[in-house]
Amino acid sequence: MLFLIKMSPKEKHQEEIDVLLQEVAQHEIVLHNDDVNTFDFVIDSLISVCDHTLEQAEQCTMLVHYKGKCTVKTGEYDELKYKYSKLLELGLSAELV
């Protein structure tokens, strides 16, 4: 015997949101401004470590300079650990959140 449970549109919408939140546990690498590294070094680092295009790396570098920080990569924690560690090894100021 099959039972059908009718959900209100609001309940269905909330259920869809809950499922999406469970599936998308994203983390971020946030790069912070410092007074040590040059623009060119940061750009080159973002290209090599985070697989940025030249344009992406330049934009992120400008945001870090003028805003103080910028999210440079998002994804699952395990995928970001290595990239985060590599940025730290290069002497960049970053956090994994």
C-alpha positions in Angstrom: 0.0 0.0 0.0 1.4 3.4 -1.0 0.7 6.5 1.0 1.2 10.0 -0.5 1.9 12.9 1.8 0.9 16.2 0.5 3.3 19.1 1.4 2.5 22.7 1.3 4.6 24.8 -1.2 6.4 26.4 1.8 7.3 23.0 3.3 8.5 21.7 -0.1 10.6 24.9 -0.7 12.2 24.6 2.8 13.0 20.9 2.2 14.7 21.7 -1.1 16.8 24.4 0.7 17.7 21.9 3.5 18.9 19.4 0.9 21.0 21.9 -1.0 22.6 23.1 2.2 23.6 19.5 3.1 25.1 18.9 -0.3 27.0 22.2 -0.5 29.4 22.3 2.5 31.8 24.8 0.8 34.9 26.3 2.4 36.9 29.2 1.3 40.6 30.3 1.1 40.7 34.0 2.0 43.8 35.9 1.1 44.7 38.8 3.3 46.7 42.0 2.6 50.3 42.2 3.7 53.1 44.7 3.4 55.6 42.1 2.2 54.7 40.6 -1.1 54.6 42.4 -4.5 51.6 42.5 -6.8 53.5 40.3 -9.3 54.4 37.7 -6.8 50.8 37.4 -5.5 49.4 37.2 -9.1 51.9 34.5 -10.0 51.1 32.6 -6.8 47.4 32.7 -7.5 47.9 31.5 -11.0 50.1 28.6 -10.0 48.4 27.5 -6.8 44.8 28.3 -7.3 44.6 27.8 -11.1 43.5 31.4 -11.7 43.6 33.0 -15.1 45.7 36.1 -15.3 42.6 38.3 -15.1 41.3 36.5 -12.0 44.6 36.7 -10.2 44.9 40.5 -11.0 41.4 41.2 -9.8 41.9 39.2 -6.6 45.2 41.0 -6.0 43.6 44.4 -6.4 40.7 43.4 -4.1 43.2 42.2 -1.4 45.2 45.5 -1.7 42.2 47.8 -1.5 39.7 45.8 0.6 42.1 44.0 2.8 41.0 40.5 1.8 39.5 38.4 -0.9 38.1 34.9 -1.3 40.5 33.3 -3.8 39.2 29.7 -3.9 36.0 27.9 -2.8 35.4 24.1 -2.5 35.4 21.2 -0.2 37.8 21.3 2.7 39.9 18.3 1.6 40.4 19.9 -1.9 41.5 23.2 -0.4 43.9 22.0 2.3 46.9 21.6 -0.1 46.3 24.9 -1.9 46.0 26.7 1.4 49.2 25.1 2.7 51.0 26.0 -0.5 50.0 29.7 -0.2 51.3 29.8 3.4 54.6 28.2 2.3 55.0 30.9 -0.3 54.6 33.5 2.5 51.2 34.7 1.7 48.7 35.6 4.5 45.6 33.3 4.1 43.0 31.5 6.1 40.9 28.5 5.4 37.3 28.9 6.5 
